[in-house]
Amino acid sequence: MPVNMFRGATGRVFLLLCAMYFIEYIDRVNLSVAAPLIKREFGLSNTRLGIALSAFGYCYAALQIIGGYLGDRFGPRRMLAVSGLLWGLGTLLTGFTGGLTSLILARLLVGTGEGGTIPVATRAMSNWVPAQRRGVAQGLTHSSSRAAAALTPPLVVFIIPLVGWRGAFIVLGLLSLFWTAIWFAYFRDDPKVHRGVTPAELTALPTYADSARSDSGERKAVPWLALLAKILPVTLVFFAHAWALWMYLSWLPTFFVEHFHLSLKHSAFYTTAVFLAAVIGNTTGGLLTDWLYSTTGKLNASRRNVVILGFGGSIVFMACVLYVHDQTLVALCLALALFFLELSVGPVFAIPTDVAPAYAGVATGIVSTAAGLAGVLSPITFGYIVDTTGNFTSPFLVSIAILAMGIVMSFFMRPDEALRIPERKARQINGNFAHLEEQGYGTNSKR
């Protein structure tokens, strides 16, 4: 692995992005850890708790494409700073909620802030990470988020006796705001204008891709239909992944508490053990997809086959949960299912930069919208099925079926076919956009 992924200015930028994934995932899953306490204090049913857990997903889903578009247009530096400010405030305000309504509003604010972060971070990586390391870069950043999912349960359980569950959210919100300040002070959109980047580092990086301007300085319109056609199959694949992942993120601590009647402390131990497997899975998937590509030269197969391996393995071990009743064995099966599930993250998030690096923010936004939709539907569905059946393992059947659908859709992904717009069509799009600006519908000012 090139050392400039971890050293020098490029390394520090990459580590800042890893830190962002880590911190925002703490703020994403901390509610699920405190959920048993909040459920008792607010008197919530499983269905109503599911509504609170899913509130994050509404704004998260709605703002993926918008966030990616704004990241492409205005740059990752400003957009991630705004995002960090919003999700940090939402986390902090969670500590001041007094019931279901205010809890939902706080989580909506967290979802608003995190809505564009992954697309915009991918846009940043399209300029700051060598092209041949896109898979492992995505694997490592997402490993950081799963490390957060693993460490958040013991972290929150440790903080709660000291400052209460409300104080835990306040402390974590302040941590997010601290990261935001560091990011805005250090990062620059174009590596060439960063004072700390060396000529050797610039040589290893791809040419800076600016989707807002063409080489002649004209504003470029996003090729929405062509981009959507390229990205839709991988979006459906990621919906399958996200459905299963949100089941873990939202319900795993409560699953151990109520299905096996464990204490919150012991539930945190099992939850941490399960999510540690996700850390390994993300990194392994990124390394594997890049190794296959460098070995075979077949980009399409290197992405698709890792997804199939991941989903297939996850289905096998998730099915075991339906028949195993020992809590340790169930935790082991869930860990292995999550390990295989997370193999798919590196190849999936490498595809937007494979297909359209200049529009990586918008492309990743389309893909991540699937995660937001799953973040809304999966927690509610899990809670509803449990309330209806009285069985905490029944919802796993739904995840198995959706993962099988994801395997089918993976055969339609084509990362080896880059987005191309005929020159005449590109001139027509730009001409139409310029005409609208002349009519007063936009501005033609440069960033």
Buried (B, 14 or more C-beta within 10 A) or exposed (E): EBEBBBEBBBBBBBBBBBBBBBBBBBBBBBBBBBBBBBBEEBEBEBBBBBBBBBBBBBBBBBBBBBBBBBBBBBBBBBBBBBBBBBBBBBBBBBBEBEEBEBBBBBBBBBBBBBBBBBBBBBBBBBBBBBBEBBBBBBBBBBBBBBBBBBBBBBBBBEBBEEEBBBEBBBBBBEBBBEBBEEBBEBBBBBBEEBEEBEEEBBEBBBEBBBBBEEEEEBBBBBBBEBBBEBBBBBBBBBBBBBBBBBBBBBBBBBBBBBBBEBEBEBBBBBBBBBBBBBBBBBBBBBBBBBBBBEEEEEBBBBBBBBBBBBBBBBBBBBBBBBEBEEBEEBBBBBBBBBBBBBBBBBBBBBBBBBBBBBBBBBBBBBBBBBBBBBBBBBBBBBBBBBBEEEEBBBBBEBBBEBBEBBBEBBEEBBBBEEBEBEEEEBEEBBEEBBEEEEEEEEEEEEE
